[in-house]
Amino acid sequence: MHIQSPYPNPPSIPSNEPINAFNVLFNRPIQKQWEDFTLHIDAVTGKELKYSAFKNRLQDAITALGAPVESGGLGLGGAPEITEDGSLSTEAREVVGIMSENSSDYIILMNALLATATPYALIAFYATRFELLHALKLSRATRLFVQAKLLPLALPVAKEAGLSPDHIYLLDNGQGPRTLSEMIADVRRRKIPRQDVCLVRKDTLAYLIFSSGTTGLPKAAMMTHGNIYASIIQLSAMETSLVNPPPPPASLPVTLAFLPMHHAYGLAAYCQRAFITRATWVIMGRWNPVKAVQLIRRYGVTLLPLVPSMMHQLINLDYPNLKEAMESVSSVVAGAAYASDVLQNKFKERVSDKLVFTVGFGMTELVCAATQQPTPGLRLKPDSRPLPDTKGEGSVGILTAGIQGRILREDGSDAEVDEPGELYLRGPSTCAGYWDNPTANAETFVKMKDSEAEEGRWLRTGDMFKANKDGVLFYADRKKDIFKISGSQVSPMEIENVLLAHPSKLVSDVAVAGVTVQGVEEKVPRAWVVLSQAGNQLGSKQALEELDRWHKEALSRYKWLRGGIKVIDELPKSETGKTLRRALVEEYERNVRIKGKL
């Protein structure tokens, strides 16, 4: 089944036209007409940053990064092109890693690098030593900006990855390496001439963002300047196509910004799309439900971008007068993982039945959302045709402008209306591929004929959907073994590899899968292990304790085996030797149901 967006296609970008995504973010004509306003509020200090001050600091950061070394800058600039085989050309000179909790300067650094056409790699602030080393080596980072409190972890790992000590900097203030603030102060003190935005082609690499996959270790999705550009102009195309666009808010919207900026959802919301309209963003370093409610009340937050796990935490939060504290919130945008109607209704009961929920579907490989639920009652030009009704259990809305969809059966044939199948997507915001991973590229980016004359490149989502006659998409299930926790992907193979890598070789075979546990809407990891001779000699109890300690040291908390670890004699296998994870999950959940009846 082919699915088209009801919106008109946004204008395409010629391959040879010089662009920089920075310009569509910050140099649009409408922005020159804006009255100054409070852009950022630091959740810890309460310090406010005006939009004009932000732009000045951003411009000075561009100069600090891009000015020649002899003038006092870092001499960065000139991003590499992406070659046909999905790798960077030999012209690649610099890739800058960023590892920090959320902050205003995180947004400034990221967009300053964009302006200088220097690719950056976004690294999770909660990464373990193992994960950080993998990220630095895979991205071939030549420099690293890191939060001061993460320096004890980052310094030895960066050294092991081959980074020069004088190429490590602090994003915030602290002792040791040079800080971004010091660089900006140097620019102002020396009165270094401001750098121009570096123009590139649309296929030029902008940044690397990590996404887990069936290969186990996280993959680096290559996002281009053209991808960012397309994701912004598609929003403009959608708005200008409406006969009756939603009226602007009576007052400046206030959004609480706590989703990690290294994650596609937080990145798009706070660092890219935040500059489309005037709005205030209260920036939290990381999520904390109690602090979030306090900030909502203090600053009159009107919009919350949430993932399902955070919704659960707020629903179950022991907070006096929660409804009163959150009465300013009028809208919730749910993403990163599917938020069911049941969960939405529970949230409304706990907070406010007047909340307006917007649900969409997106992927790391798509910059951000590929679908969204429009405001009811909107109509399209020129004939005032209404947009489809997108309500209903499982609905994630309609395709955004410029995105095409296709739903295929297991055998590769097109599914019919209302028939579930795997969703494939294509559009100008689809990433260029995975850096240095031809196997994953071949599995994920598939060439299929759209017609007799045209062959297109499609992104295989790994998710099951169905679509009605109006093109409204309904989430059905997750096809791959990979599942999400709090919007972050979990690769079973990555956890399996960690358990197998125990120095004492306690495990001879292992399977990891997501299971459902009581009181948690999303799946959590569970492992089934076959002990080796060394494991049996140690004894099941001690071996499990050792494996529990080992995997928690190697993996981020959200990947921990909250579903438990079970010793079994043999893993179920198919005739071809593949582990039958589904059989293990079904047996586990069957036993849980039986125990629940006793």
C-alpha positions in Angstrom: 0.0 0.0 0.0 1.4 3.4 -1.0 0.6 6.3 1.3 1.0 9.9 0.3 1.0 12.9 2.6 -2.1 15.1 2.2 0.1 18.2 2.4 1.9 19.6 -0.7 5.5 18.7 -1.2 8.0 21.4 0.1 10.3 22.9 -2.5 13.3 20.6 -3.2 16.9 21.7 -2.8 19.1 21.5 -6.0 22.1 19.3 -5.5 24.6 22.0 -6.5 23.0 24.9 -4.6 25.3 26.2 -1.8 23.4 26.0 1.5 24.0 25.7 5.2 21.2 24.4 7.5 22.2 27.1 10.0 20.6 29.7 7.7 17.2 28.1 7.7 17.4 27.9 11.5 18.6 31.4 12.3 18.7 33.7 9.2 15.0 33.6 8.0 13.6 37.1 7.2 10.7 36.7 9.8 13.3 36.4 12.6 14.5 40.0 11.9 11.0 41.2 12.7 10.9 39.5 16.1 10.8 41.6 19.2 13.3 40.5 21.8 12.1 37.8 24.2 13.4 35.4 26.9 14.6 32.4 25.0 16.2 30.2 27.7 15.8 29.9 31.5 18.3 27.8 33.4 16.3 25.5 35.6 19.0 25.5 38.3 20.1 29.1 38.5 17.0 30.8 37.1 19.2 32.9 34.9 17.4 34.1 31.8 18.9 34.5 28.3 17.3 36.8 25.8 17.1 35.9 22.2 19.4 38.8 21.2 22.0 37.7 23.7 21.8 34.1 22.5 22.4 35.2 18.9 25.4 37.3 19.9 26.9 34.4 22.0 26.2 32.0 19.1 28.0 34.3 16.6 31.0 34.6 18.9 31.0 30.8 19.3 31.1 30.4 15.6 34.1 32.8 15.5 35.8 31.0 18.3 35.5 27.7 16.6 36.0 28.8 13.0 38.6 31.5 13.1 42.2 30.6 12.1 44.4 29.3 14.9 46.8 32.2 14.4 43.9 34.6 15.1 43.0 32.8 18.3 40.3 30.4 17.0 40.2 26.6 16.7 40.5 26.7 12.9 37.5 24.3 12.4 35.4 24.2 9.2 34.8 22.5 5.9 32.7 19.4 6.4 33.4 16.3 4.3 31.1 15.0 1.5 29.4 11.6 1.9 30.6 9.2 -0.8 28.3 6.8 -2.6 29.4 3.8 -0.4 28.1 5.7 2.7 31.5 6.8 4.1 33.1 10.2 4.5 35.5 11.4 1.9 39.2 11.7 2.5 38.6 15.4 3.0 37.3 14.8 6.5 39.4 16.8 8.8 37.5 17.1 12.1 34.6 15.4 13.9 33.8 17.0 17.3 32.2 14.8 20.0 29.7 16.4 22.4 29.0 14.7 25.8 27.0 16.7 28.3 23.6 17.1 30.0 21.3 19.7 28.5 22.3 23.4 28.6 21.9 26.6 26.6 25.6 26.3 25.6 24.9 22.8 24.3 22.6 24.4 21.8 25.0 27.1 21.0 28.0 24.7 20.5 26.0 22.4 18.3 24.7 25.2 16.0 28.1 27.0 15.9 29.6 23.8 14.6 26.8 23.6 12.1 27.6 27.1 10.9 31.3 26.3 10.4 30.4 23.1 8.6 32.2 20.9 11.2 30.5 17.6 11.8 29.7 16.7 15.4 28.9 13.4 17.1 26.2 13.4 19.9 27.2 11.1 22.8 24.9 10.2 25.6 25.9 11.9 28.9 25.1 8.6 30.7 27.4 6.5 28.5 29.7 4.0 30.2 33.4 3.8 29.5 32.7 1.0 27.0 30.0 3.0 25.2 32.0 6.2 25.1 35.0 4.4 23.7 32.9 2.9 21.0 31.3 6.2 20.1 34.7 8.0 19.9 36.2 5.3 17.8 33.3 4.8 15.5 32.8 8.6 14.8 36.6 9.1 14.6 36.2 12.1 16.8 39.2 14.4 16.7 38.0 16.7 19.5 35.6 16.4 22.5 33.5 19.0 24.4 32.5 17.4 27.7 30.7 18.5 30.9 33.0 19.1 33.8 31.6 16.4 36.0 32.0 13.9 33.3 35.7 14.7 32.8 37.0 11.9 35.1 35.4 9.4 32.8 36.1 11.1 29.5 39.8 11.9 29.9 41.2 8.3 30.1 38.7 7.0 27.5 39.6 9.9 25.1 43.2 9.1 25.5 42.6 5.4 24.7 40.6 6.6 21.6 43.6 8.6 20.4 42.5 12.1 21.2 45.1 14.7 22.0 44.7 16.1 25.5 44.7 19.6 24.1 41.7 18.7 21.9 39.5 18.1 24.9 37.4 21.1 26.2 34.8 21.8 28.8 31.3 22.8 27.6 30.5 24.3 31.0 32.8 26.0 33.5 35.3 24.0 35.6 38.9 23.3 36.3 41.3 21.9 33.7 40.7 22.1 30.0 39.8 25.2 28.2 36.1 26.1 28.3 33.7 27.3 25.6 33.1 30.4 27.7 36.8 31.2 27.8 36.9 30.8 24.0 34.0 33.2 23.5 35.6 35.7 26.0 38.9 35.5 24.0 37.0 36.4 20.8 35.4 39.4 22.4 38.6 40.6 24.1 40.7 40.3 20.9 37.8 41.6 18.8 38.4 38.9 16.3 36.4 39.5 13.1 33.2 37.5 13.0 33.2 34.4 10.8 30.7 34.0 7.9 28.6 30.9 7.7 30.4 28.2 5.6 28.3 27.2 2.6 28.2 23.6 1.6 26.2 21.2 -0.6 23.0 19.6 0.7 24.7 16.2 0.9 27.4 17.5 3.3 27.6 15.8 6.6 26.1 17.8 9.5 26.2 15.4 12.5 26.3 11.8 13.6 23.6 10.6 15.9 23.7 7.1 17.4 21.0 4.5 16.9 21.0 0.9 18.0 20.4 -1.9 15.6 20.5 -5.7 15.1 24.3 -5.5 14.8 24.4 -4.9 18.6 26.5 -1.9 19.0 25.0 1.6 18.3 25.2 2.7 14.7 26.0 6.3 13.7 23.3 7.8 11.4 24.7 10.4 9.1 22.5 13.5 9.0 23.2 16.0 6.3 22.6 19.8 5.9 19.9 18.9 3.4 18.2 16.7 6.0 18.0 19.5 8.5 16.9 22.0 5.9 14.2 19.7 4.6 12.8 19.1 8.1 12.4 22.8 8.7 10.9 23.8 5.3 8.4 20.9 5.5 6.9 22.6 8.6 6.5 25.8 6.6 5.0 23.9 3.7 2.4 22.4 6.0 1.5 25.7 7.7 1.2 27.7 4.4 -1.0 25.0 2.9 -3.8 25.6 5.4 -6.9 27.7 4.8 -7.4 28.1 8.6 -4.0 27.7 10.4 -4.3 27.5 14.2 -4.2 31.1 15.7 -1.0 32.1 17.4 -1.0 31.8 21.2 -2.2 34.8 23.2 1.1 34.8 25.1 4.6 33.4 24.6 4.5 29.5 24.9 6.7 28.1 27.7 8.2 24.6 27.2 10.0 22.5 29.8 13.1 21.1 28.1 14.3 17.9 29.7 14.6 15.3 27.0 18.3 14.6 26.3 19.6 16.8 23.5 21.7 13.9 22.2 18.5 12.1 21.4 16.6 12.8 18.1 13.5 14.0 19.9 15.2 16.4 22.2 17.7 17.5 19.5 14.9 18.4 17.0 12.6 20.0 19.6 15.1 22.2 21.5 18.1 22.7 19.1 16.5 22.9 15.7 12.7 23.5 15.6 12.8 25.7 18.7 13.7 28.7 16.5 10.7 28.5 14.1 8.6 30.7 16.4 9.1 32.8 19.5 8.9 30.7 22.6 10.6 30.3 26.0 12.4 27.1 27.0 13.1 26.2 30.6 16.2 24.0 30.3 16.7 21.1 32.8 20.0 19.2 32.7 18.2 15.9 33.0 14.8 14.6 33.9 13.6 14.6 37.5 9.8 14.4 37.9 9.6 16.3 41.2 11.8 19.1 40.0 9.8 19.1 36.7 6.5 19.7 38.5 8.1 22.5 40.6 9.4 24.2 37.5 6.1 23.8 35.7 4.4 25.7 38.6 7.1 28.3 38.9 7.3 29.3 35.2 3.8 28.6 34.1 4.9 25.9 31.6 2.3 25.5 28.8 3.8 22.7 26.7 5.3 19.3 27.7 7.2 17.0 25.2 7.0 13.6 26.9 7.8 10.0 26.4 5.6 7.2 27.9 7.9 6.3 30.8 7.9 9.9 32.0 4.1 10.0 31.7 4.0 6.9 34.0 6.2 8.6 36.5 4.0 11.7 36.7 0.9 9.6 36.9 2.3 7.7 39.9 4.1 10.7 41.5 3.4 11.3 45.2 3.0 15.1 44.9 0.5 17.2 46.8 -2.0 19.1 44.6 -0.5 17.8 41.3 -3.4 19.1 39.3 -3.0 22.6 40.7 0.8 22.6 40.2 0.4 21.6 36.5 -2.7 23.6 35.7 -0.8 25.9 33.3 0.0 22.9 31.0 -2.4 22.9 28.0 -0.6 20.6 25.5 1.4 17.4 25.5 3.4 16.1 22.6 4.1 12.4 23.0 6.9 10.8 21.1 10.0 8.5 21.1 7.7 5.5 21.8 4.0 4.8 21.4 1.7 6.4 24.0 -1.5 4.4 24.1 -5.0 5.9 24.5 -5.2 4.2 27.9 -2.0 5.9 29.0 -3.1 9.3 27.6 -6.5 9.0 29.5 -4.7 8.1 32.8 -2.5 11.1 32.4 -5.5 13.4 31.7 -7.2 12.0 34.8 -4.1 12.7 36.9 -3.3 16.2 35.5 -6.2 17.7 33.5 -9.0 16.4 31.3 -8.5 19.6 29.1 -5.1 18.6 27.9 -4.6 18.4 24.2 -2.4 15.4 23.2 -0.5 15.2 20.0 1.1 11.9 19.0 3.5 11.2 16.1 6.0 8.6 14.9 9.6 9.4 14.1 13.0 7.8 14.0 16.6 8.8 14.6 17.2 8.2 10.8 14.5 10.8 9.9 15.7 13.9 11.8 12.4 13.8 13.7 8.8 13.0 13.1 7.5 11.4 9.9 3.9 11.5 11.1 1.8 13.7 13.3 -1.8 14.3 14.4 -3.0 17.7 13.2 -5.3 19.9 15.1 -8.9 18.8 14.4 -10.8 20.9 11.9 -7.9 22.1 9.7 -8.6 22.5 6.0 -6.2 22.6 3.0 -5.9 25.0 0.1 -7.2 25.6 -2.5 -10.6 23.8 -2.1 -10.8 23.9 1.7 -10.6 20.1 1.9 -10.5 18.9 5.5 -7.5 17.0 6.8 -8.3 13.4 7.8 -9.6 12.6 11.3 -6.7 11.0 13.0 -8.3 9.9 16.3 -8.5 6.2 17.3 -6.5 3.7 19.2 -3.0 3.3 17.8 -3.2 6.4 15.6 0.0 8.3 15.0 -1.5 10.6 12.5 -0.7 11.4 8.9 2.5 11.7 7.0 4.2 15.1 7.2 4.9 17.1 4.0 7.4 15.5 1.7 7.3 12.1 3.3 6.0 9.0 1.4 5.0 5.7 3.0 4.6 2.1 1.9 3.3 -0.8 3.9 4.5 -4.3 2.8 3.6 -7.8 3.7 6.2 -10.3 4.9 6.6 -11.5 1.3 7.3 -8.0 0.0 3.9 -7.4 -1.6 1.9 -4.3 -0.9 -0.6 -4.6 2.0 -4.2 -3.6 1.5 -6.1 -0.9 3.4 -6.3 -1.7 7.1 -3.9 -4.6 6.7 -0.9 -4.6 9.0 2.6 -4.7 7.5 6.0 -3.3 7.8 6.3 0.5 7.2 8.8 1.9 4.8 9.4 5.6 4.5 11.2 8.0 2.1 11.7 11.7 1.9 14.3 14.4 2.0 14.8 14.2 5.7 15.9 10.6 5.6 19.6 10.3 6.7 22.4 9.5 4.2 23.0 6.1 5.9 25.1 4.7 8.7 28.7 5.8 9.0 31.1 2.9 8.2 28.5 0.2 8.3 27.7 -1.2 4.8 25.9 -4.2 6.2 23.4 -2.1 8.2 23.0 0.2 5.2 22.0 -2.7 3.0 19.5 -4.0 5.5 17.9 -0.7 6.3 17.9 1.4 3.1 16.2 -0.6 0.4 15.7 0.3 -3.3 12.2 -0.4 -4.6 10.3 0.7 -7.7 7.7 3.3 -7.1 6.4 2.9 -10.6 7.6 1.3 -13.8 9.9 4.2 -14.4 11.2 5.2 -11.0 13.3 3.4 -8.4 13.4 5.0 -4.9 15.5 4.5 -1.8 13.3 3.6 1.2 14.0 3.4 4.9 12.9 0.1 6.4 11.4 1.1 9.8 11.1 -2.3 11.4 7.7 -1.3 12.8 4.4 -2.8 11.9 1.6 -0.4 10.9 -1.7 -0.4 9.1 -3.3 2.6 7.2 -6.9 3.4 6.6 -8.3 4.7 3.3 -7.5 8.3 4.3 -3.8 7.6 4.9 -4.0 7.7 8.7 -1.4 5.4 10.2 -2.0 3.1 13.1 0.8 1.5 15.1 0.5 -2.3 15.2 3.7 -3.8 16.7 7.4 -3.8 16.8 8.8 -6.1 14.2 12.5 -6.3 15.2 13.9 -7.7 18.4 14.9 -4.1 19.3 12.6 -2.4 21.7 12.5 1.1 23.4 12.8 2.2 27.0 12.0 5.8 27.7 12.4 6.5 24.0 15.9 5.0 23.8 16.5 1.9 21.7 17.7 -1.2 23.4 19.6 -3.8 21.3 19.4 -7.3 22.8 22.6 -8.3 21.0 24.6 -5.5 22.7 23.5 -6.9 26.1 24.2 -10.4 25.0 27.7 -9.5 23.9 28.4 -7.8 27.3 27.4 -11.0 29.2 29.5 -13.1 26.9 32.5 -10.8 27.4 32.7 -11.4 31.2 36.5 -12.0 31.9 35.8 -15.3 33.7 33.8 -16.6 30.7 30.8 -17.6 32.8 28.4 -17.9 29.9 28.5 -20.2 26.9 25.2 -19.0 25.3 22.8 -16.2 26.0 19.6 -14.7 24.7 18.1 -11.3 25.6 14.6 -10.1 24.8 12.1 -7.6 26.0 9.4 -8.8 28.4 6.4 -7.3 30.1 6.5 -6.9 33.8 3.7 -5.8 36.1 3.3 -2.1 36.5 5.4 -1.1 33.5 3.8 -0.3 30.1 7.0 -0.7 28.1 9.1 -3.9 27.8 12.3 -4.4 29.9 15.3 -6.5 29.1 15.5 -10.1 30.4 18.4 -12.6 29.8 18.4 -16.4 29.6 22.0 -17.8 30.0 23.6 -21.2 29.6 26.5 -21.3 32.1 29.9 -22.4 30.9 32.0 -24.9 32.8 33.5 -21.9 34.8 30.1 -20.7 35.5 28.9 -24.0 36.8 32.0 -24.4 39.0 31.2 -21.0 40.5 27.6 -22.0 41.1 24.4 -20.5 39.7 23.8 -18.1 42.5 27.3 -16.5 42.5 27.5 -16.6 38.7 24.2 -14.6 38.4 25.4 -12.1 41.0 28.6 -11.7 39.1 26.8 -11.3 35.8 24.4 -8.7 37.3 27.4 -6.7 38.6 29.3 -6.9 35.4 26.5 -5.8 33.0 25.5 -2.9 35.2 29.1 -1.6 35.1 29.2 -1.9 31.3 25.8 -0.6 30.3 23.7 2.4 30.8 21.0 2.1 33.4 18.1 1.8 30.9 19.7 -1.3 29.4 20.0 -3.1 32.8 18.2 -6.5 33.0 15.2 -5.4 35.0 13.4 -8.5 33.8 16.0 -10.7 35.5 18.5 -13.3 34.5 17.6 -17.0 34.3 19.9 -20.0 34.0 18.7 -22.6 31.5 20.2 -25.8 30.1 19.8 -25.0 26.5 18.4 -22.1 24.3 15.7 -23.0 21.8 17.0 -22.8 18.3 15.6 -22.9 14.8 16.8 -25.4 12.2 19.2 -22.8 10.9 20.7 -22.2 14.4 18.9 -18.9 15.2 17.8 -18.4 18.8 14.0 -18.5 19.2 13.7 -15.5 21.5 9.9 -15.4 21.0 9.6 -18.9 22.5 11.5 -17.7 25.6 9.3 -14.6 26.0 6.1 -16.6 25.6 7.2 -19.1 28.2 8.1 -16.4 30.6 4.9 -14.5 30.2 2.8 -17.6 30.4 4.4 -18.5 33.7 3.8 -14.9 34.9 0.1 -15.3 34.1 -0.1 -18.6 35.9 1.5 -17.2 39.0 -0.9 -14.2 38.9 -3.8 -16.6 39.1 -2.5 -18.5 42.1 
